[in-house]
Amino acid sequence: MSKILFFAGSAREQSFTKKLAKAAHKLALEKDADATFIDLRDYPMPLYDGDLEDNEGLPKNAAVLKKMFAEHDGFFIVTPEYNSSLPPLLKNTIDWISRPNPANPDMADPYKGKTAAIAAASPGGLGGMRVLVPFRMLLGNIGVHVMPTQVSVNFVSQAFNEDGNLANEAQIGLLNAALDELISTTKALKASQN
């Protein structure tokens, strides 16, 4: 069975993107997917700095995440939109994980040949659509197969019910479609690689 990692590009305790990642994770479990949710708040790292890397190597949490990413076949990533682009936490995480780990030089590339579904959420009417364009490009450039179906949740402060699930039927349908596409594509890609 293929394994899928769920997370959001926000560390804020009451982050709406984290709520969306948790809602997606819950739906994936209902679909019998092997799904893991992580909170990037639990893995603090310094900003990427080549001198720091040269002097101290990969930070401990970057090494932990790199191993976790390598052990999963696909990702469901929800991002906030900061000035029409990626938030620093998400970009920094992706960058650190892409670096070699001298303590484990044989570890496979944690991105190449993997799958991802991407989602965004924002308080405005566009639902973070502007960030999904550079995010899709970034993931594609590092070897990730990004699903055509993407999720965008607008007016996110009103998007969830008290159970933490999406309340809007159209948004639920879109999330289900993205998850189905991610799960089936990840299984097919893993089978073709074995």
C-alpha positions in Angstrom: 0.0 0.0 0.0 1.3 3.5 -0.8 1.9 5.9 2.0 0.8 9.6 1.8 2.0 12.4 4.1 -0.3 15.3 4.9 0.8 18.7 6.2 0.3 22.4 6.0 2.8 25.2 5.4 1.8 27.0 8.5 2.9 26.6 12.1 0.1 28.8 13.6 -1.9 26.9 16.2 -5.3 27.8 14.7 -4.1 27.8 11.1 -6.9 27.4 8.6 -4.5 25.6 6.2 -3.7 23.2 9.0 -7.5 22.6 9.5 -7.8 21.8 5.8 -4.8 19.4 5.9 -6.4 17.6 8.9 -9.8 17.4 7.1 -8.1 16.0 4.0 -6.2 13.5 6.2 -9.4 12.4 7.9 -11.1 11.9 4.5 -8.1 9.9 3.3 -8.3 7.6 6.3 -12.0 7.0 5.5 -10.9 6.0 2.0 -8.6 3.4 3.7 -5.4 5.2 2.6 -2.2 4.8 4.6 -2.1 8.4 5.6 0.1 10.3 8.1 -0.5 13.9 9.3 2.4 16.0 10.6 2.6 19.5 12.0 5.6 21.5 10.8 5.4 23.3 14.2 6.9 20.2 15.7 10.0 20.4 13.4 11.5 23.9 13.8 14.6 24.6 11.6 16.8 27.6 11.0 16.4 29.5 7.7 18.5 27.8 5.0 22.0 29.1 5.1 24.8 27.5 3.0 27.5 28.5 5.6 25.4 26.9 8.4 25.1 23.7 6.3 28.8 23.6 5.6 29.7 24.2 9.2 27.1 22.1 11.0 25.5 19.8 8.4 21.8 19.1 8.0 19.8 20.3 11.1 18.4 17.4 13.1 14.8 18.2 12.2 15.6 18.5 8.5 17.2 15.0 8.7 14.1 13.6 10.5 11.8 15.2 7.8 14.0 14.1 5.0 13.7 10.5 6.2 10.0 10.8 6.6 9.5 12.3 3.2 11.6 9.5 1.7 9.5 6.9 3.4 6.2 8.2 1.9 5.1 7.8 -1.7 3.0 10.9 -2.0 2.1 14.2 -0.3 -1.0 16.3 0.3 0.3 19.8 1.0 -1.9 22.8 1.9 -0.3 26.2 1.7 -1.3 29.7 2.8 -0.8 32.5 0.4 1.7 35.2 1.4 1.8 38.1 -1.1 0.7 35.8 -3.9 3.5 33.3 -3.2 4.7 30.6 -0.8 5.1 31.2 3.0 8.7 31.1 4.2 8.1 28.1 6.5 7.0 25.9 3.6 9.8 27.0 1.2 12.4 26.6 3.9 11.2 23.1 4.7 11.3 22.0 1.1 14.7 23.5 0.6 16.3 21.9 3.7 14.9 18.5 2.9 16.3 18.7 -0.6 19.9 19.0 0.7 22.2 16.0 1.0 22.6 14.3 4.4 26.3 13.4 4.9 25.2 11.2 7.9 23.0 9.1 5.5 24.5 9.6 1.9 22.6 6.6 0.5 19.2 8.0 1.2 17.2 8.3 -2.0 16.0 11.7 -3.2 12.9 12.4 -1.1 11.0 14.1 -3.9 11.9 12.4 -7.2 9.2 10.2 -8.6 6.8 11.1 -5.8 3.2 12.4 -6.2 1.5 15.4 -4.6 -1.9 17.0 -4.4 -1.8 20.7 -3.6 -4.3 22.9 -1.9 -4.6 26.5 -0.7 -6.9 28.5 1.5 -7.3 32.1 2.2 -9.8 34.5 3.8 -10.4 36.2 0.4 -12.5 35.3 -2.6 -9.7 33.7 -4.6 -8.9 31.0 -2.0 -5.2 31.1 -2.5 -5.3 30.4 -6.2 -2.3 32.6 -6.9 0.1 30.6 -4.7 -0.8 27.3 -6.4 0.9 28.4 -9.7 4.4 28.9 -8.3 3.9 26.0 -5.9 3.1 23.6 -8.7 6.1 24.8 -10.7 8.4 24.4 -7.7 7.3 20.8 -7.0 7.5 19.9 -10.7 11.0 21.2 -10.9 12.2 18.9 -8.0 10.7 15.8 -9.6 7.3 15.6 -8.0 4.3 14.5 -10.1 1.6 17.1 -9.2 -2.0 16.1 -9.6 -4.0 18.2 -12.1 -6.9 18.6 -9.6 -6.1 21.1 -7.0 -8.1 22.5 -4.0 -8.7 26.1 -3.3 -10.8 27.1 -0.3 -12.0 30.8 -0.3 -13.5 32.7 2.6 -11.8 30.1 4.8 -12.8 31.6 8.1 -16.4 30.4 7.3 -15.4 27.2 5.5 -15.4 24.6 8.4 -18.2 23.2 10.6 -17.7 22.6 14.3 -16.4 19.1 13.6 -13.5 20.5 11.6 -14.8 19.3 8.2 -15.5 21.5 5.2 -19.1 22.7 5.2 -19.5 23.6 1.5 -20.6 20.7 -0.7 -18.6 22.0 -3.8 -15.4 22.3 -1.7 -16.0 18.8 -0.2 -16.4 17.4 -3.8 -13.2 19.1 -4.9 -11.3 17.7 -1.9 -12.6 14.2 -2.5 -11.7 14.4 -6.2 -8.1 15.6 -5.4 -7.7 12.8 -2.8 -9.1 10.1 -5.1 -6.7 11.3 -7.9 -3.7 11.4 -5.5 -4.4 7.9 -4.0 -5.0 6.2 -7.3 -2.0 7.8 -9.1 0.3 7.2 -6.1 -0.7 3.5 -6.1 -0.2 3.2 -9.9 3.1 5.0 -9.9 4.4 2.8 -7.0 3.3 -0.3 -8.7 5.1 0.7 -11.9 8.3 1.4 -10.0 8.3 -2.1 -8.4 
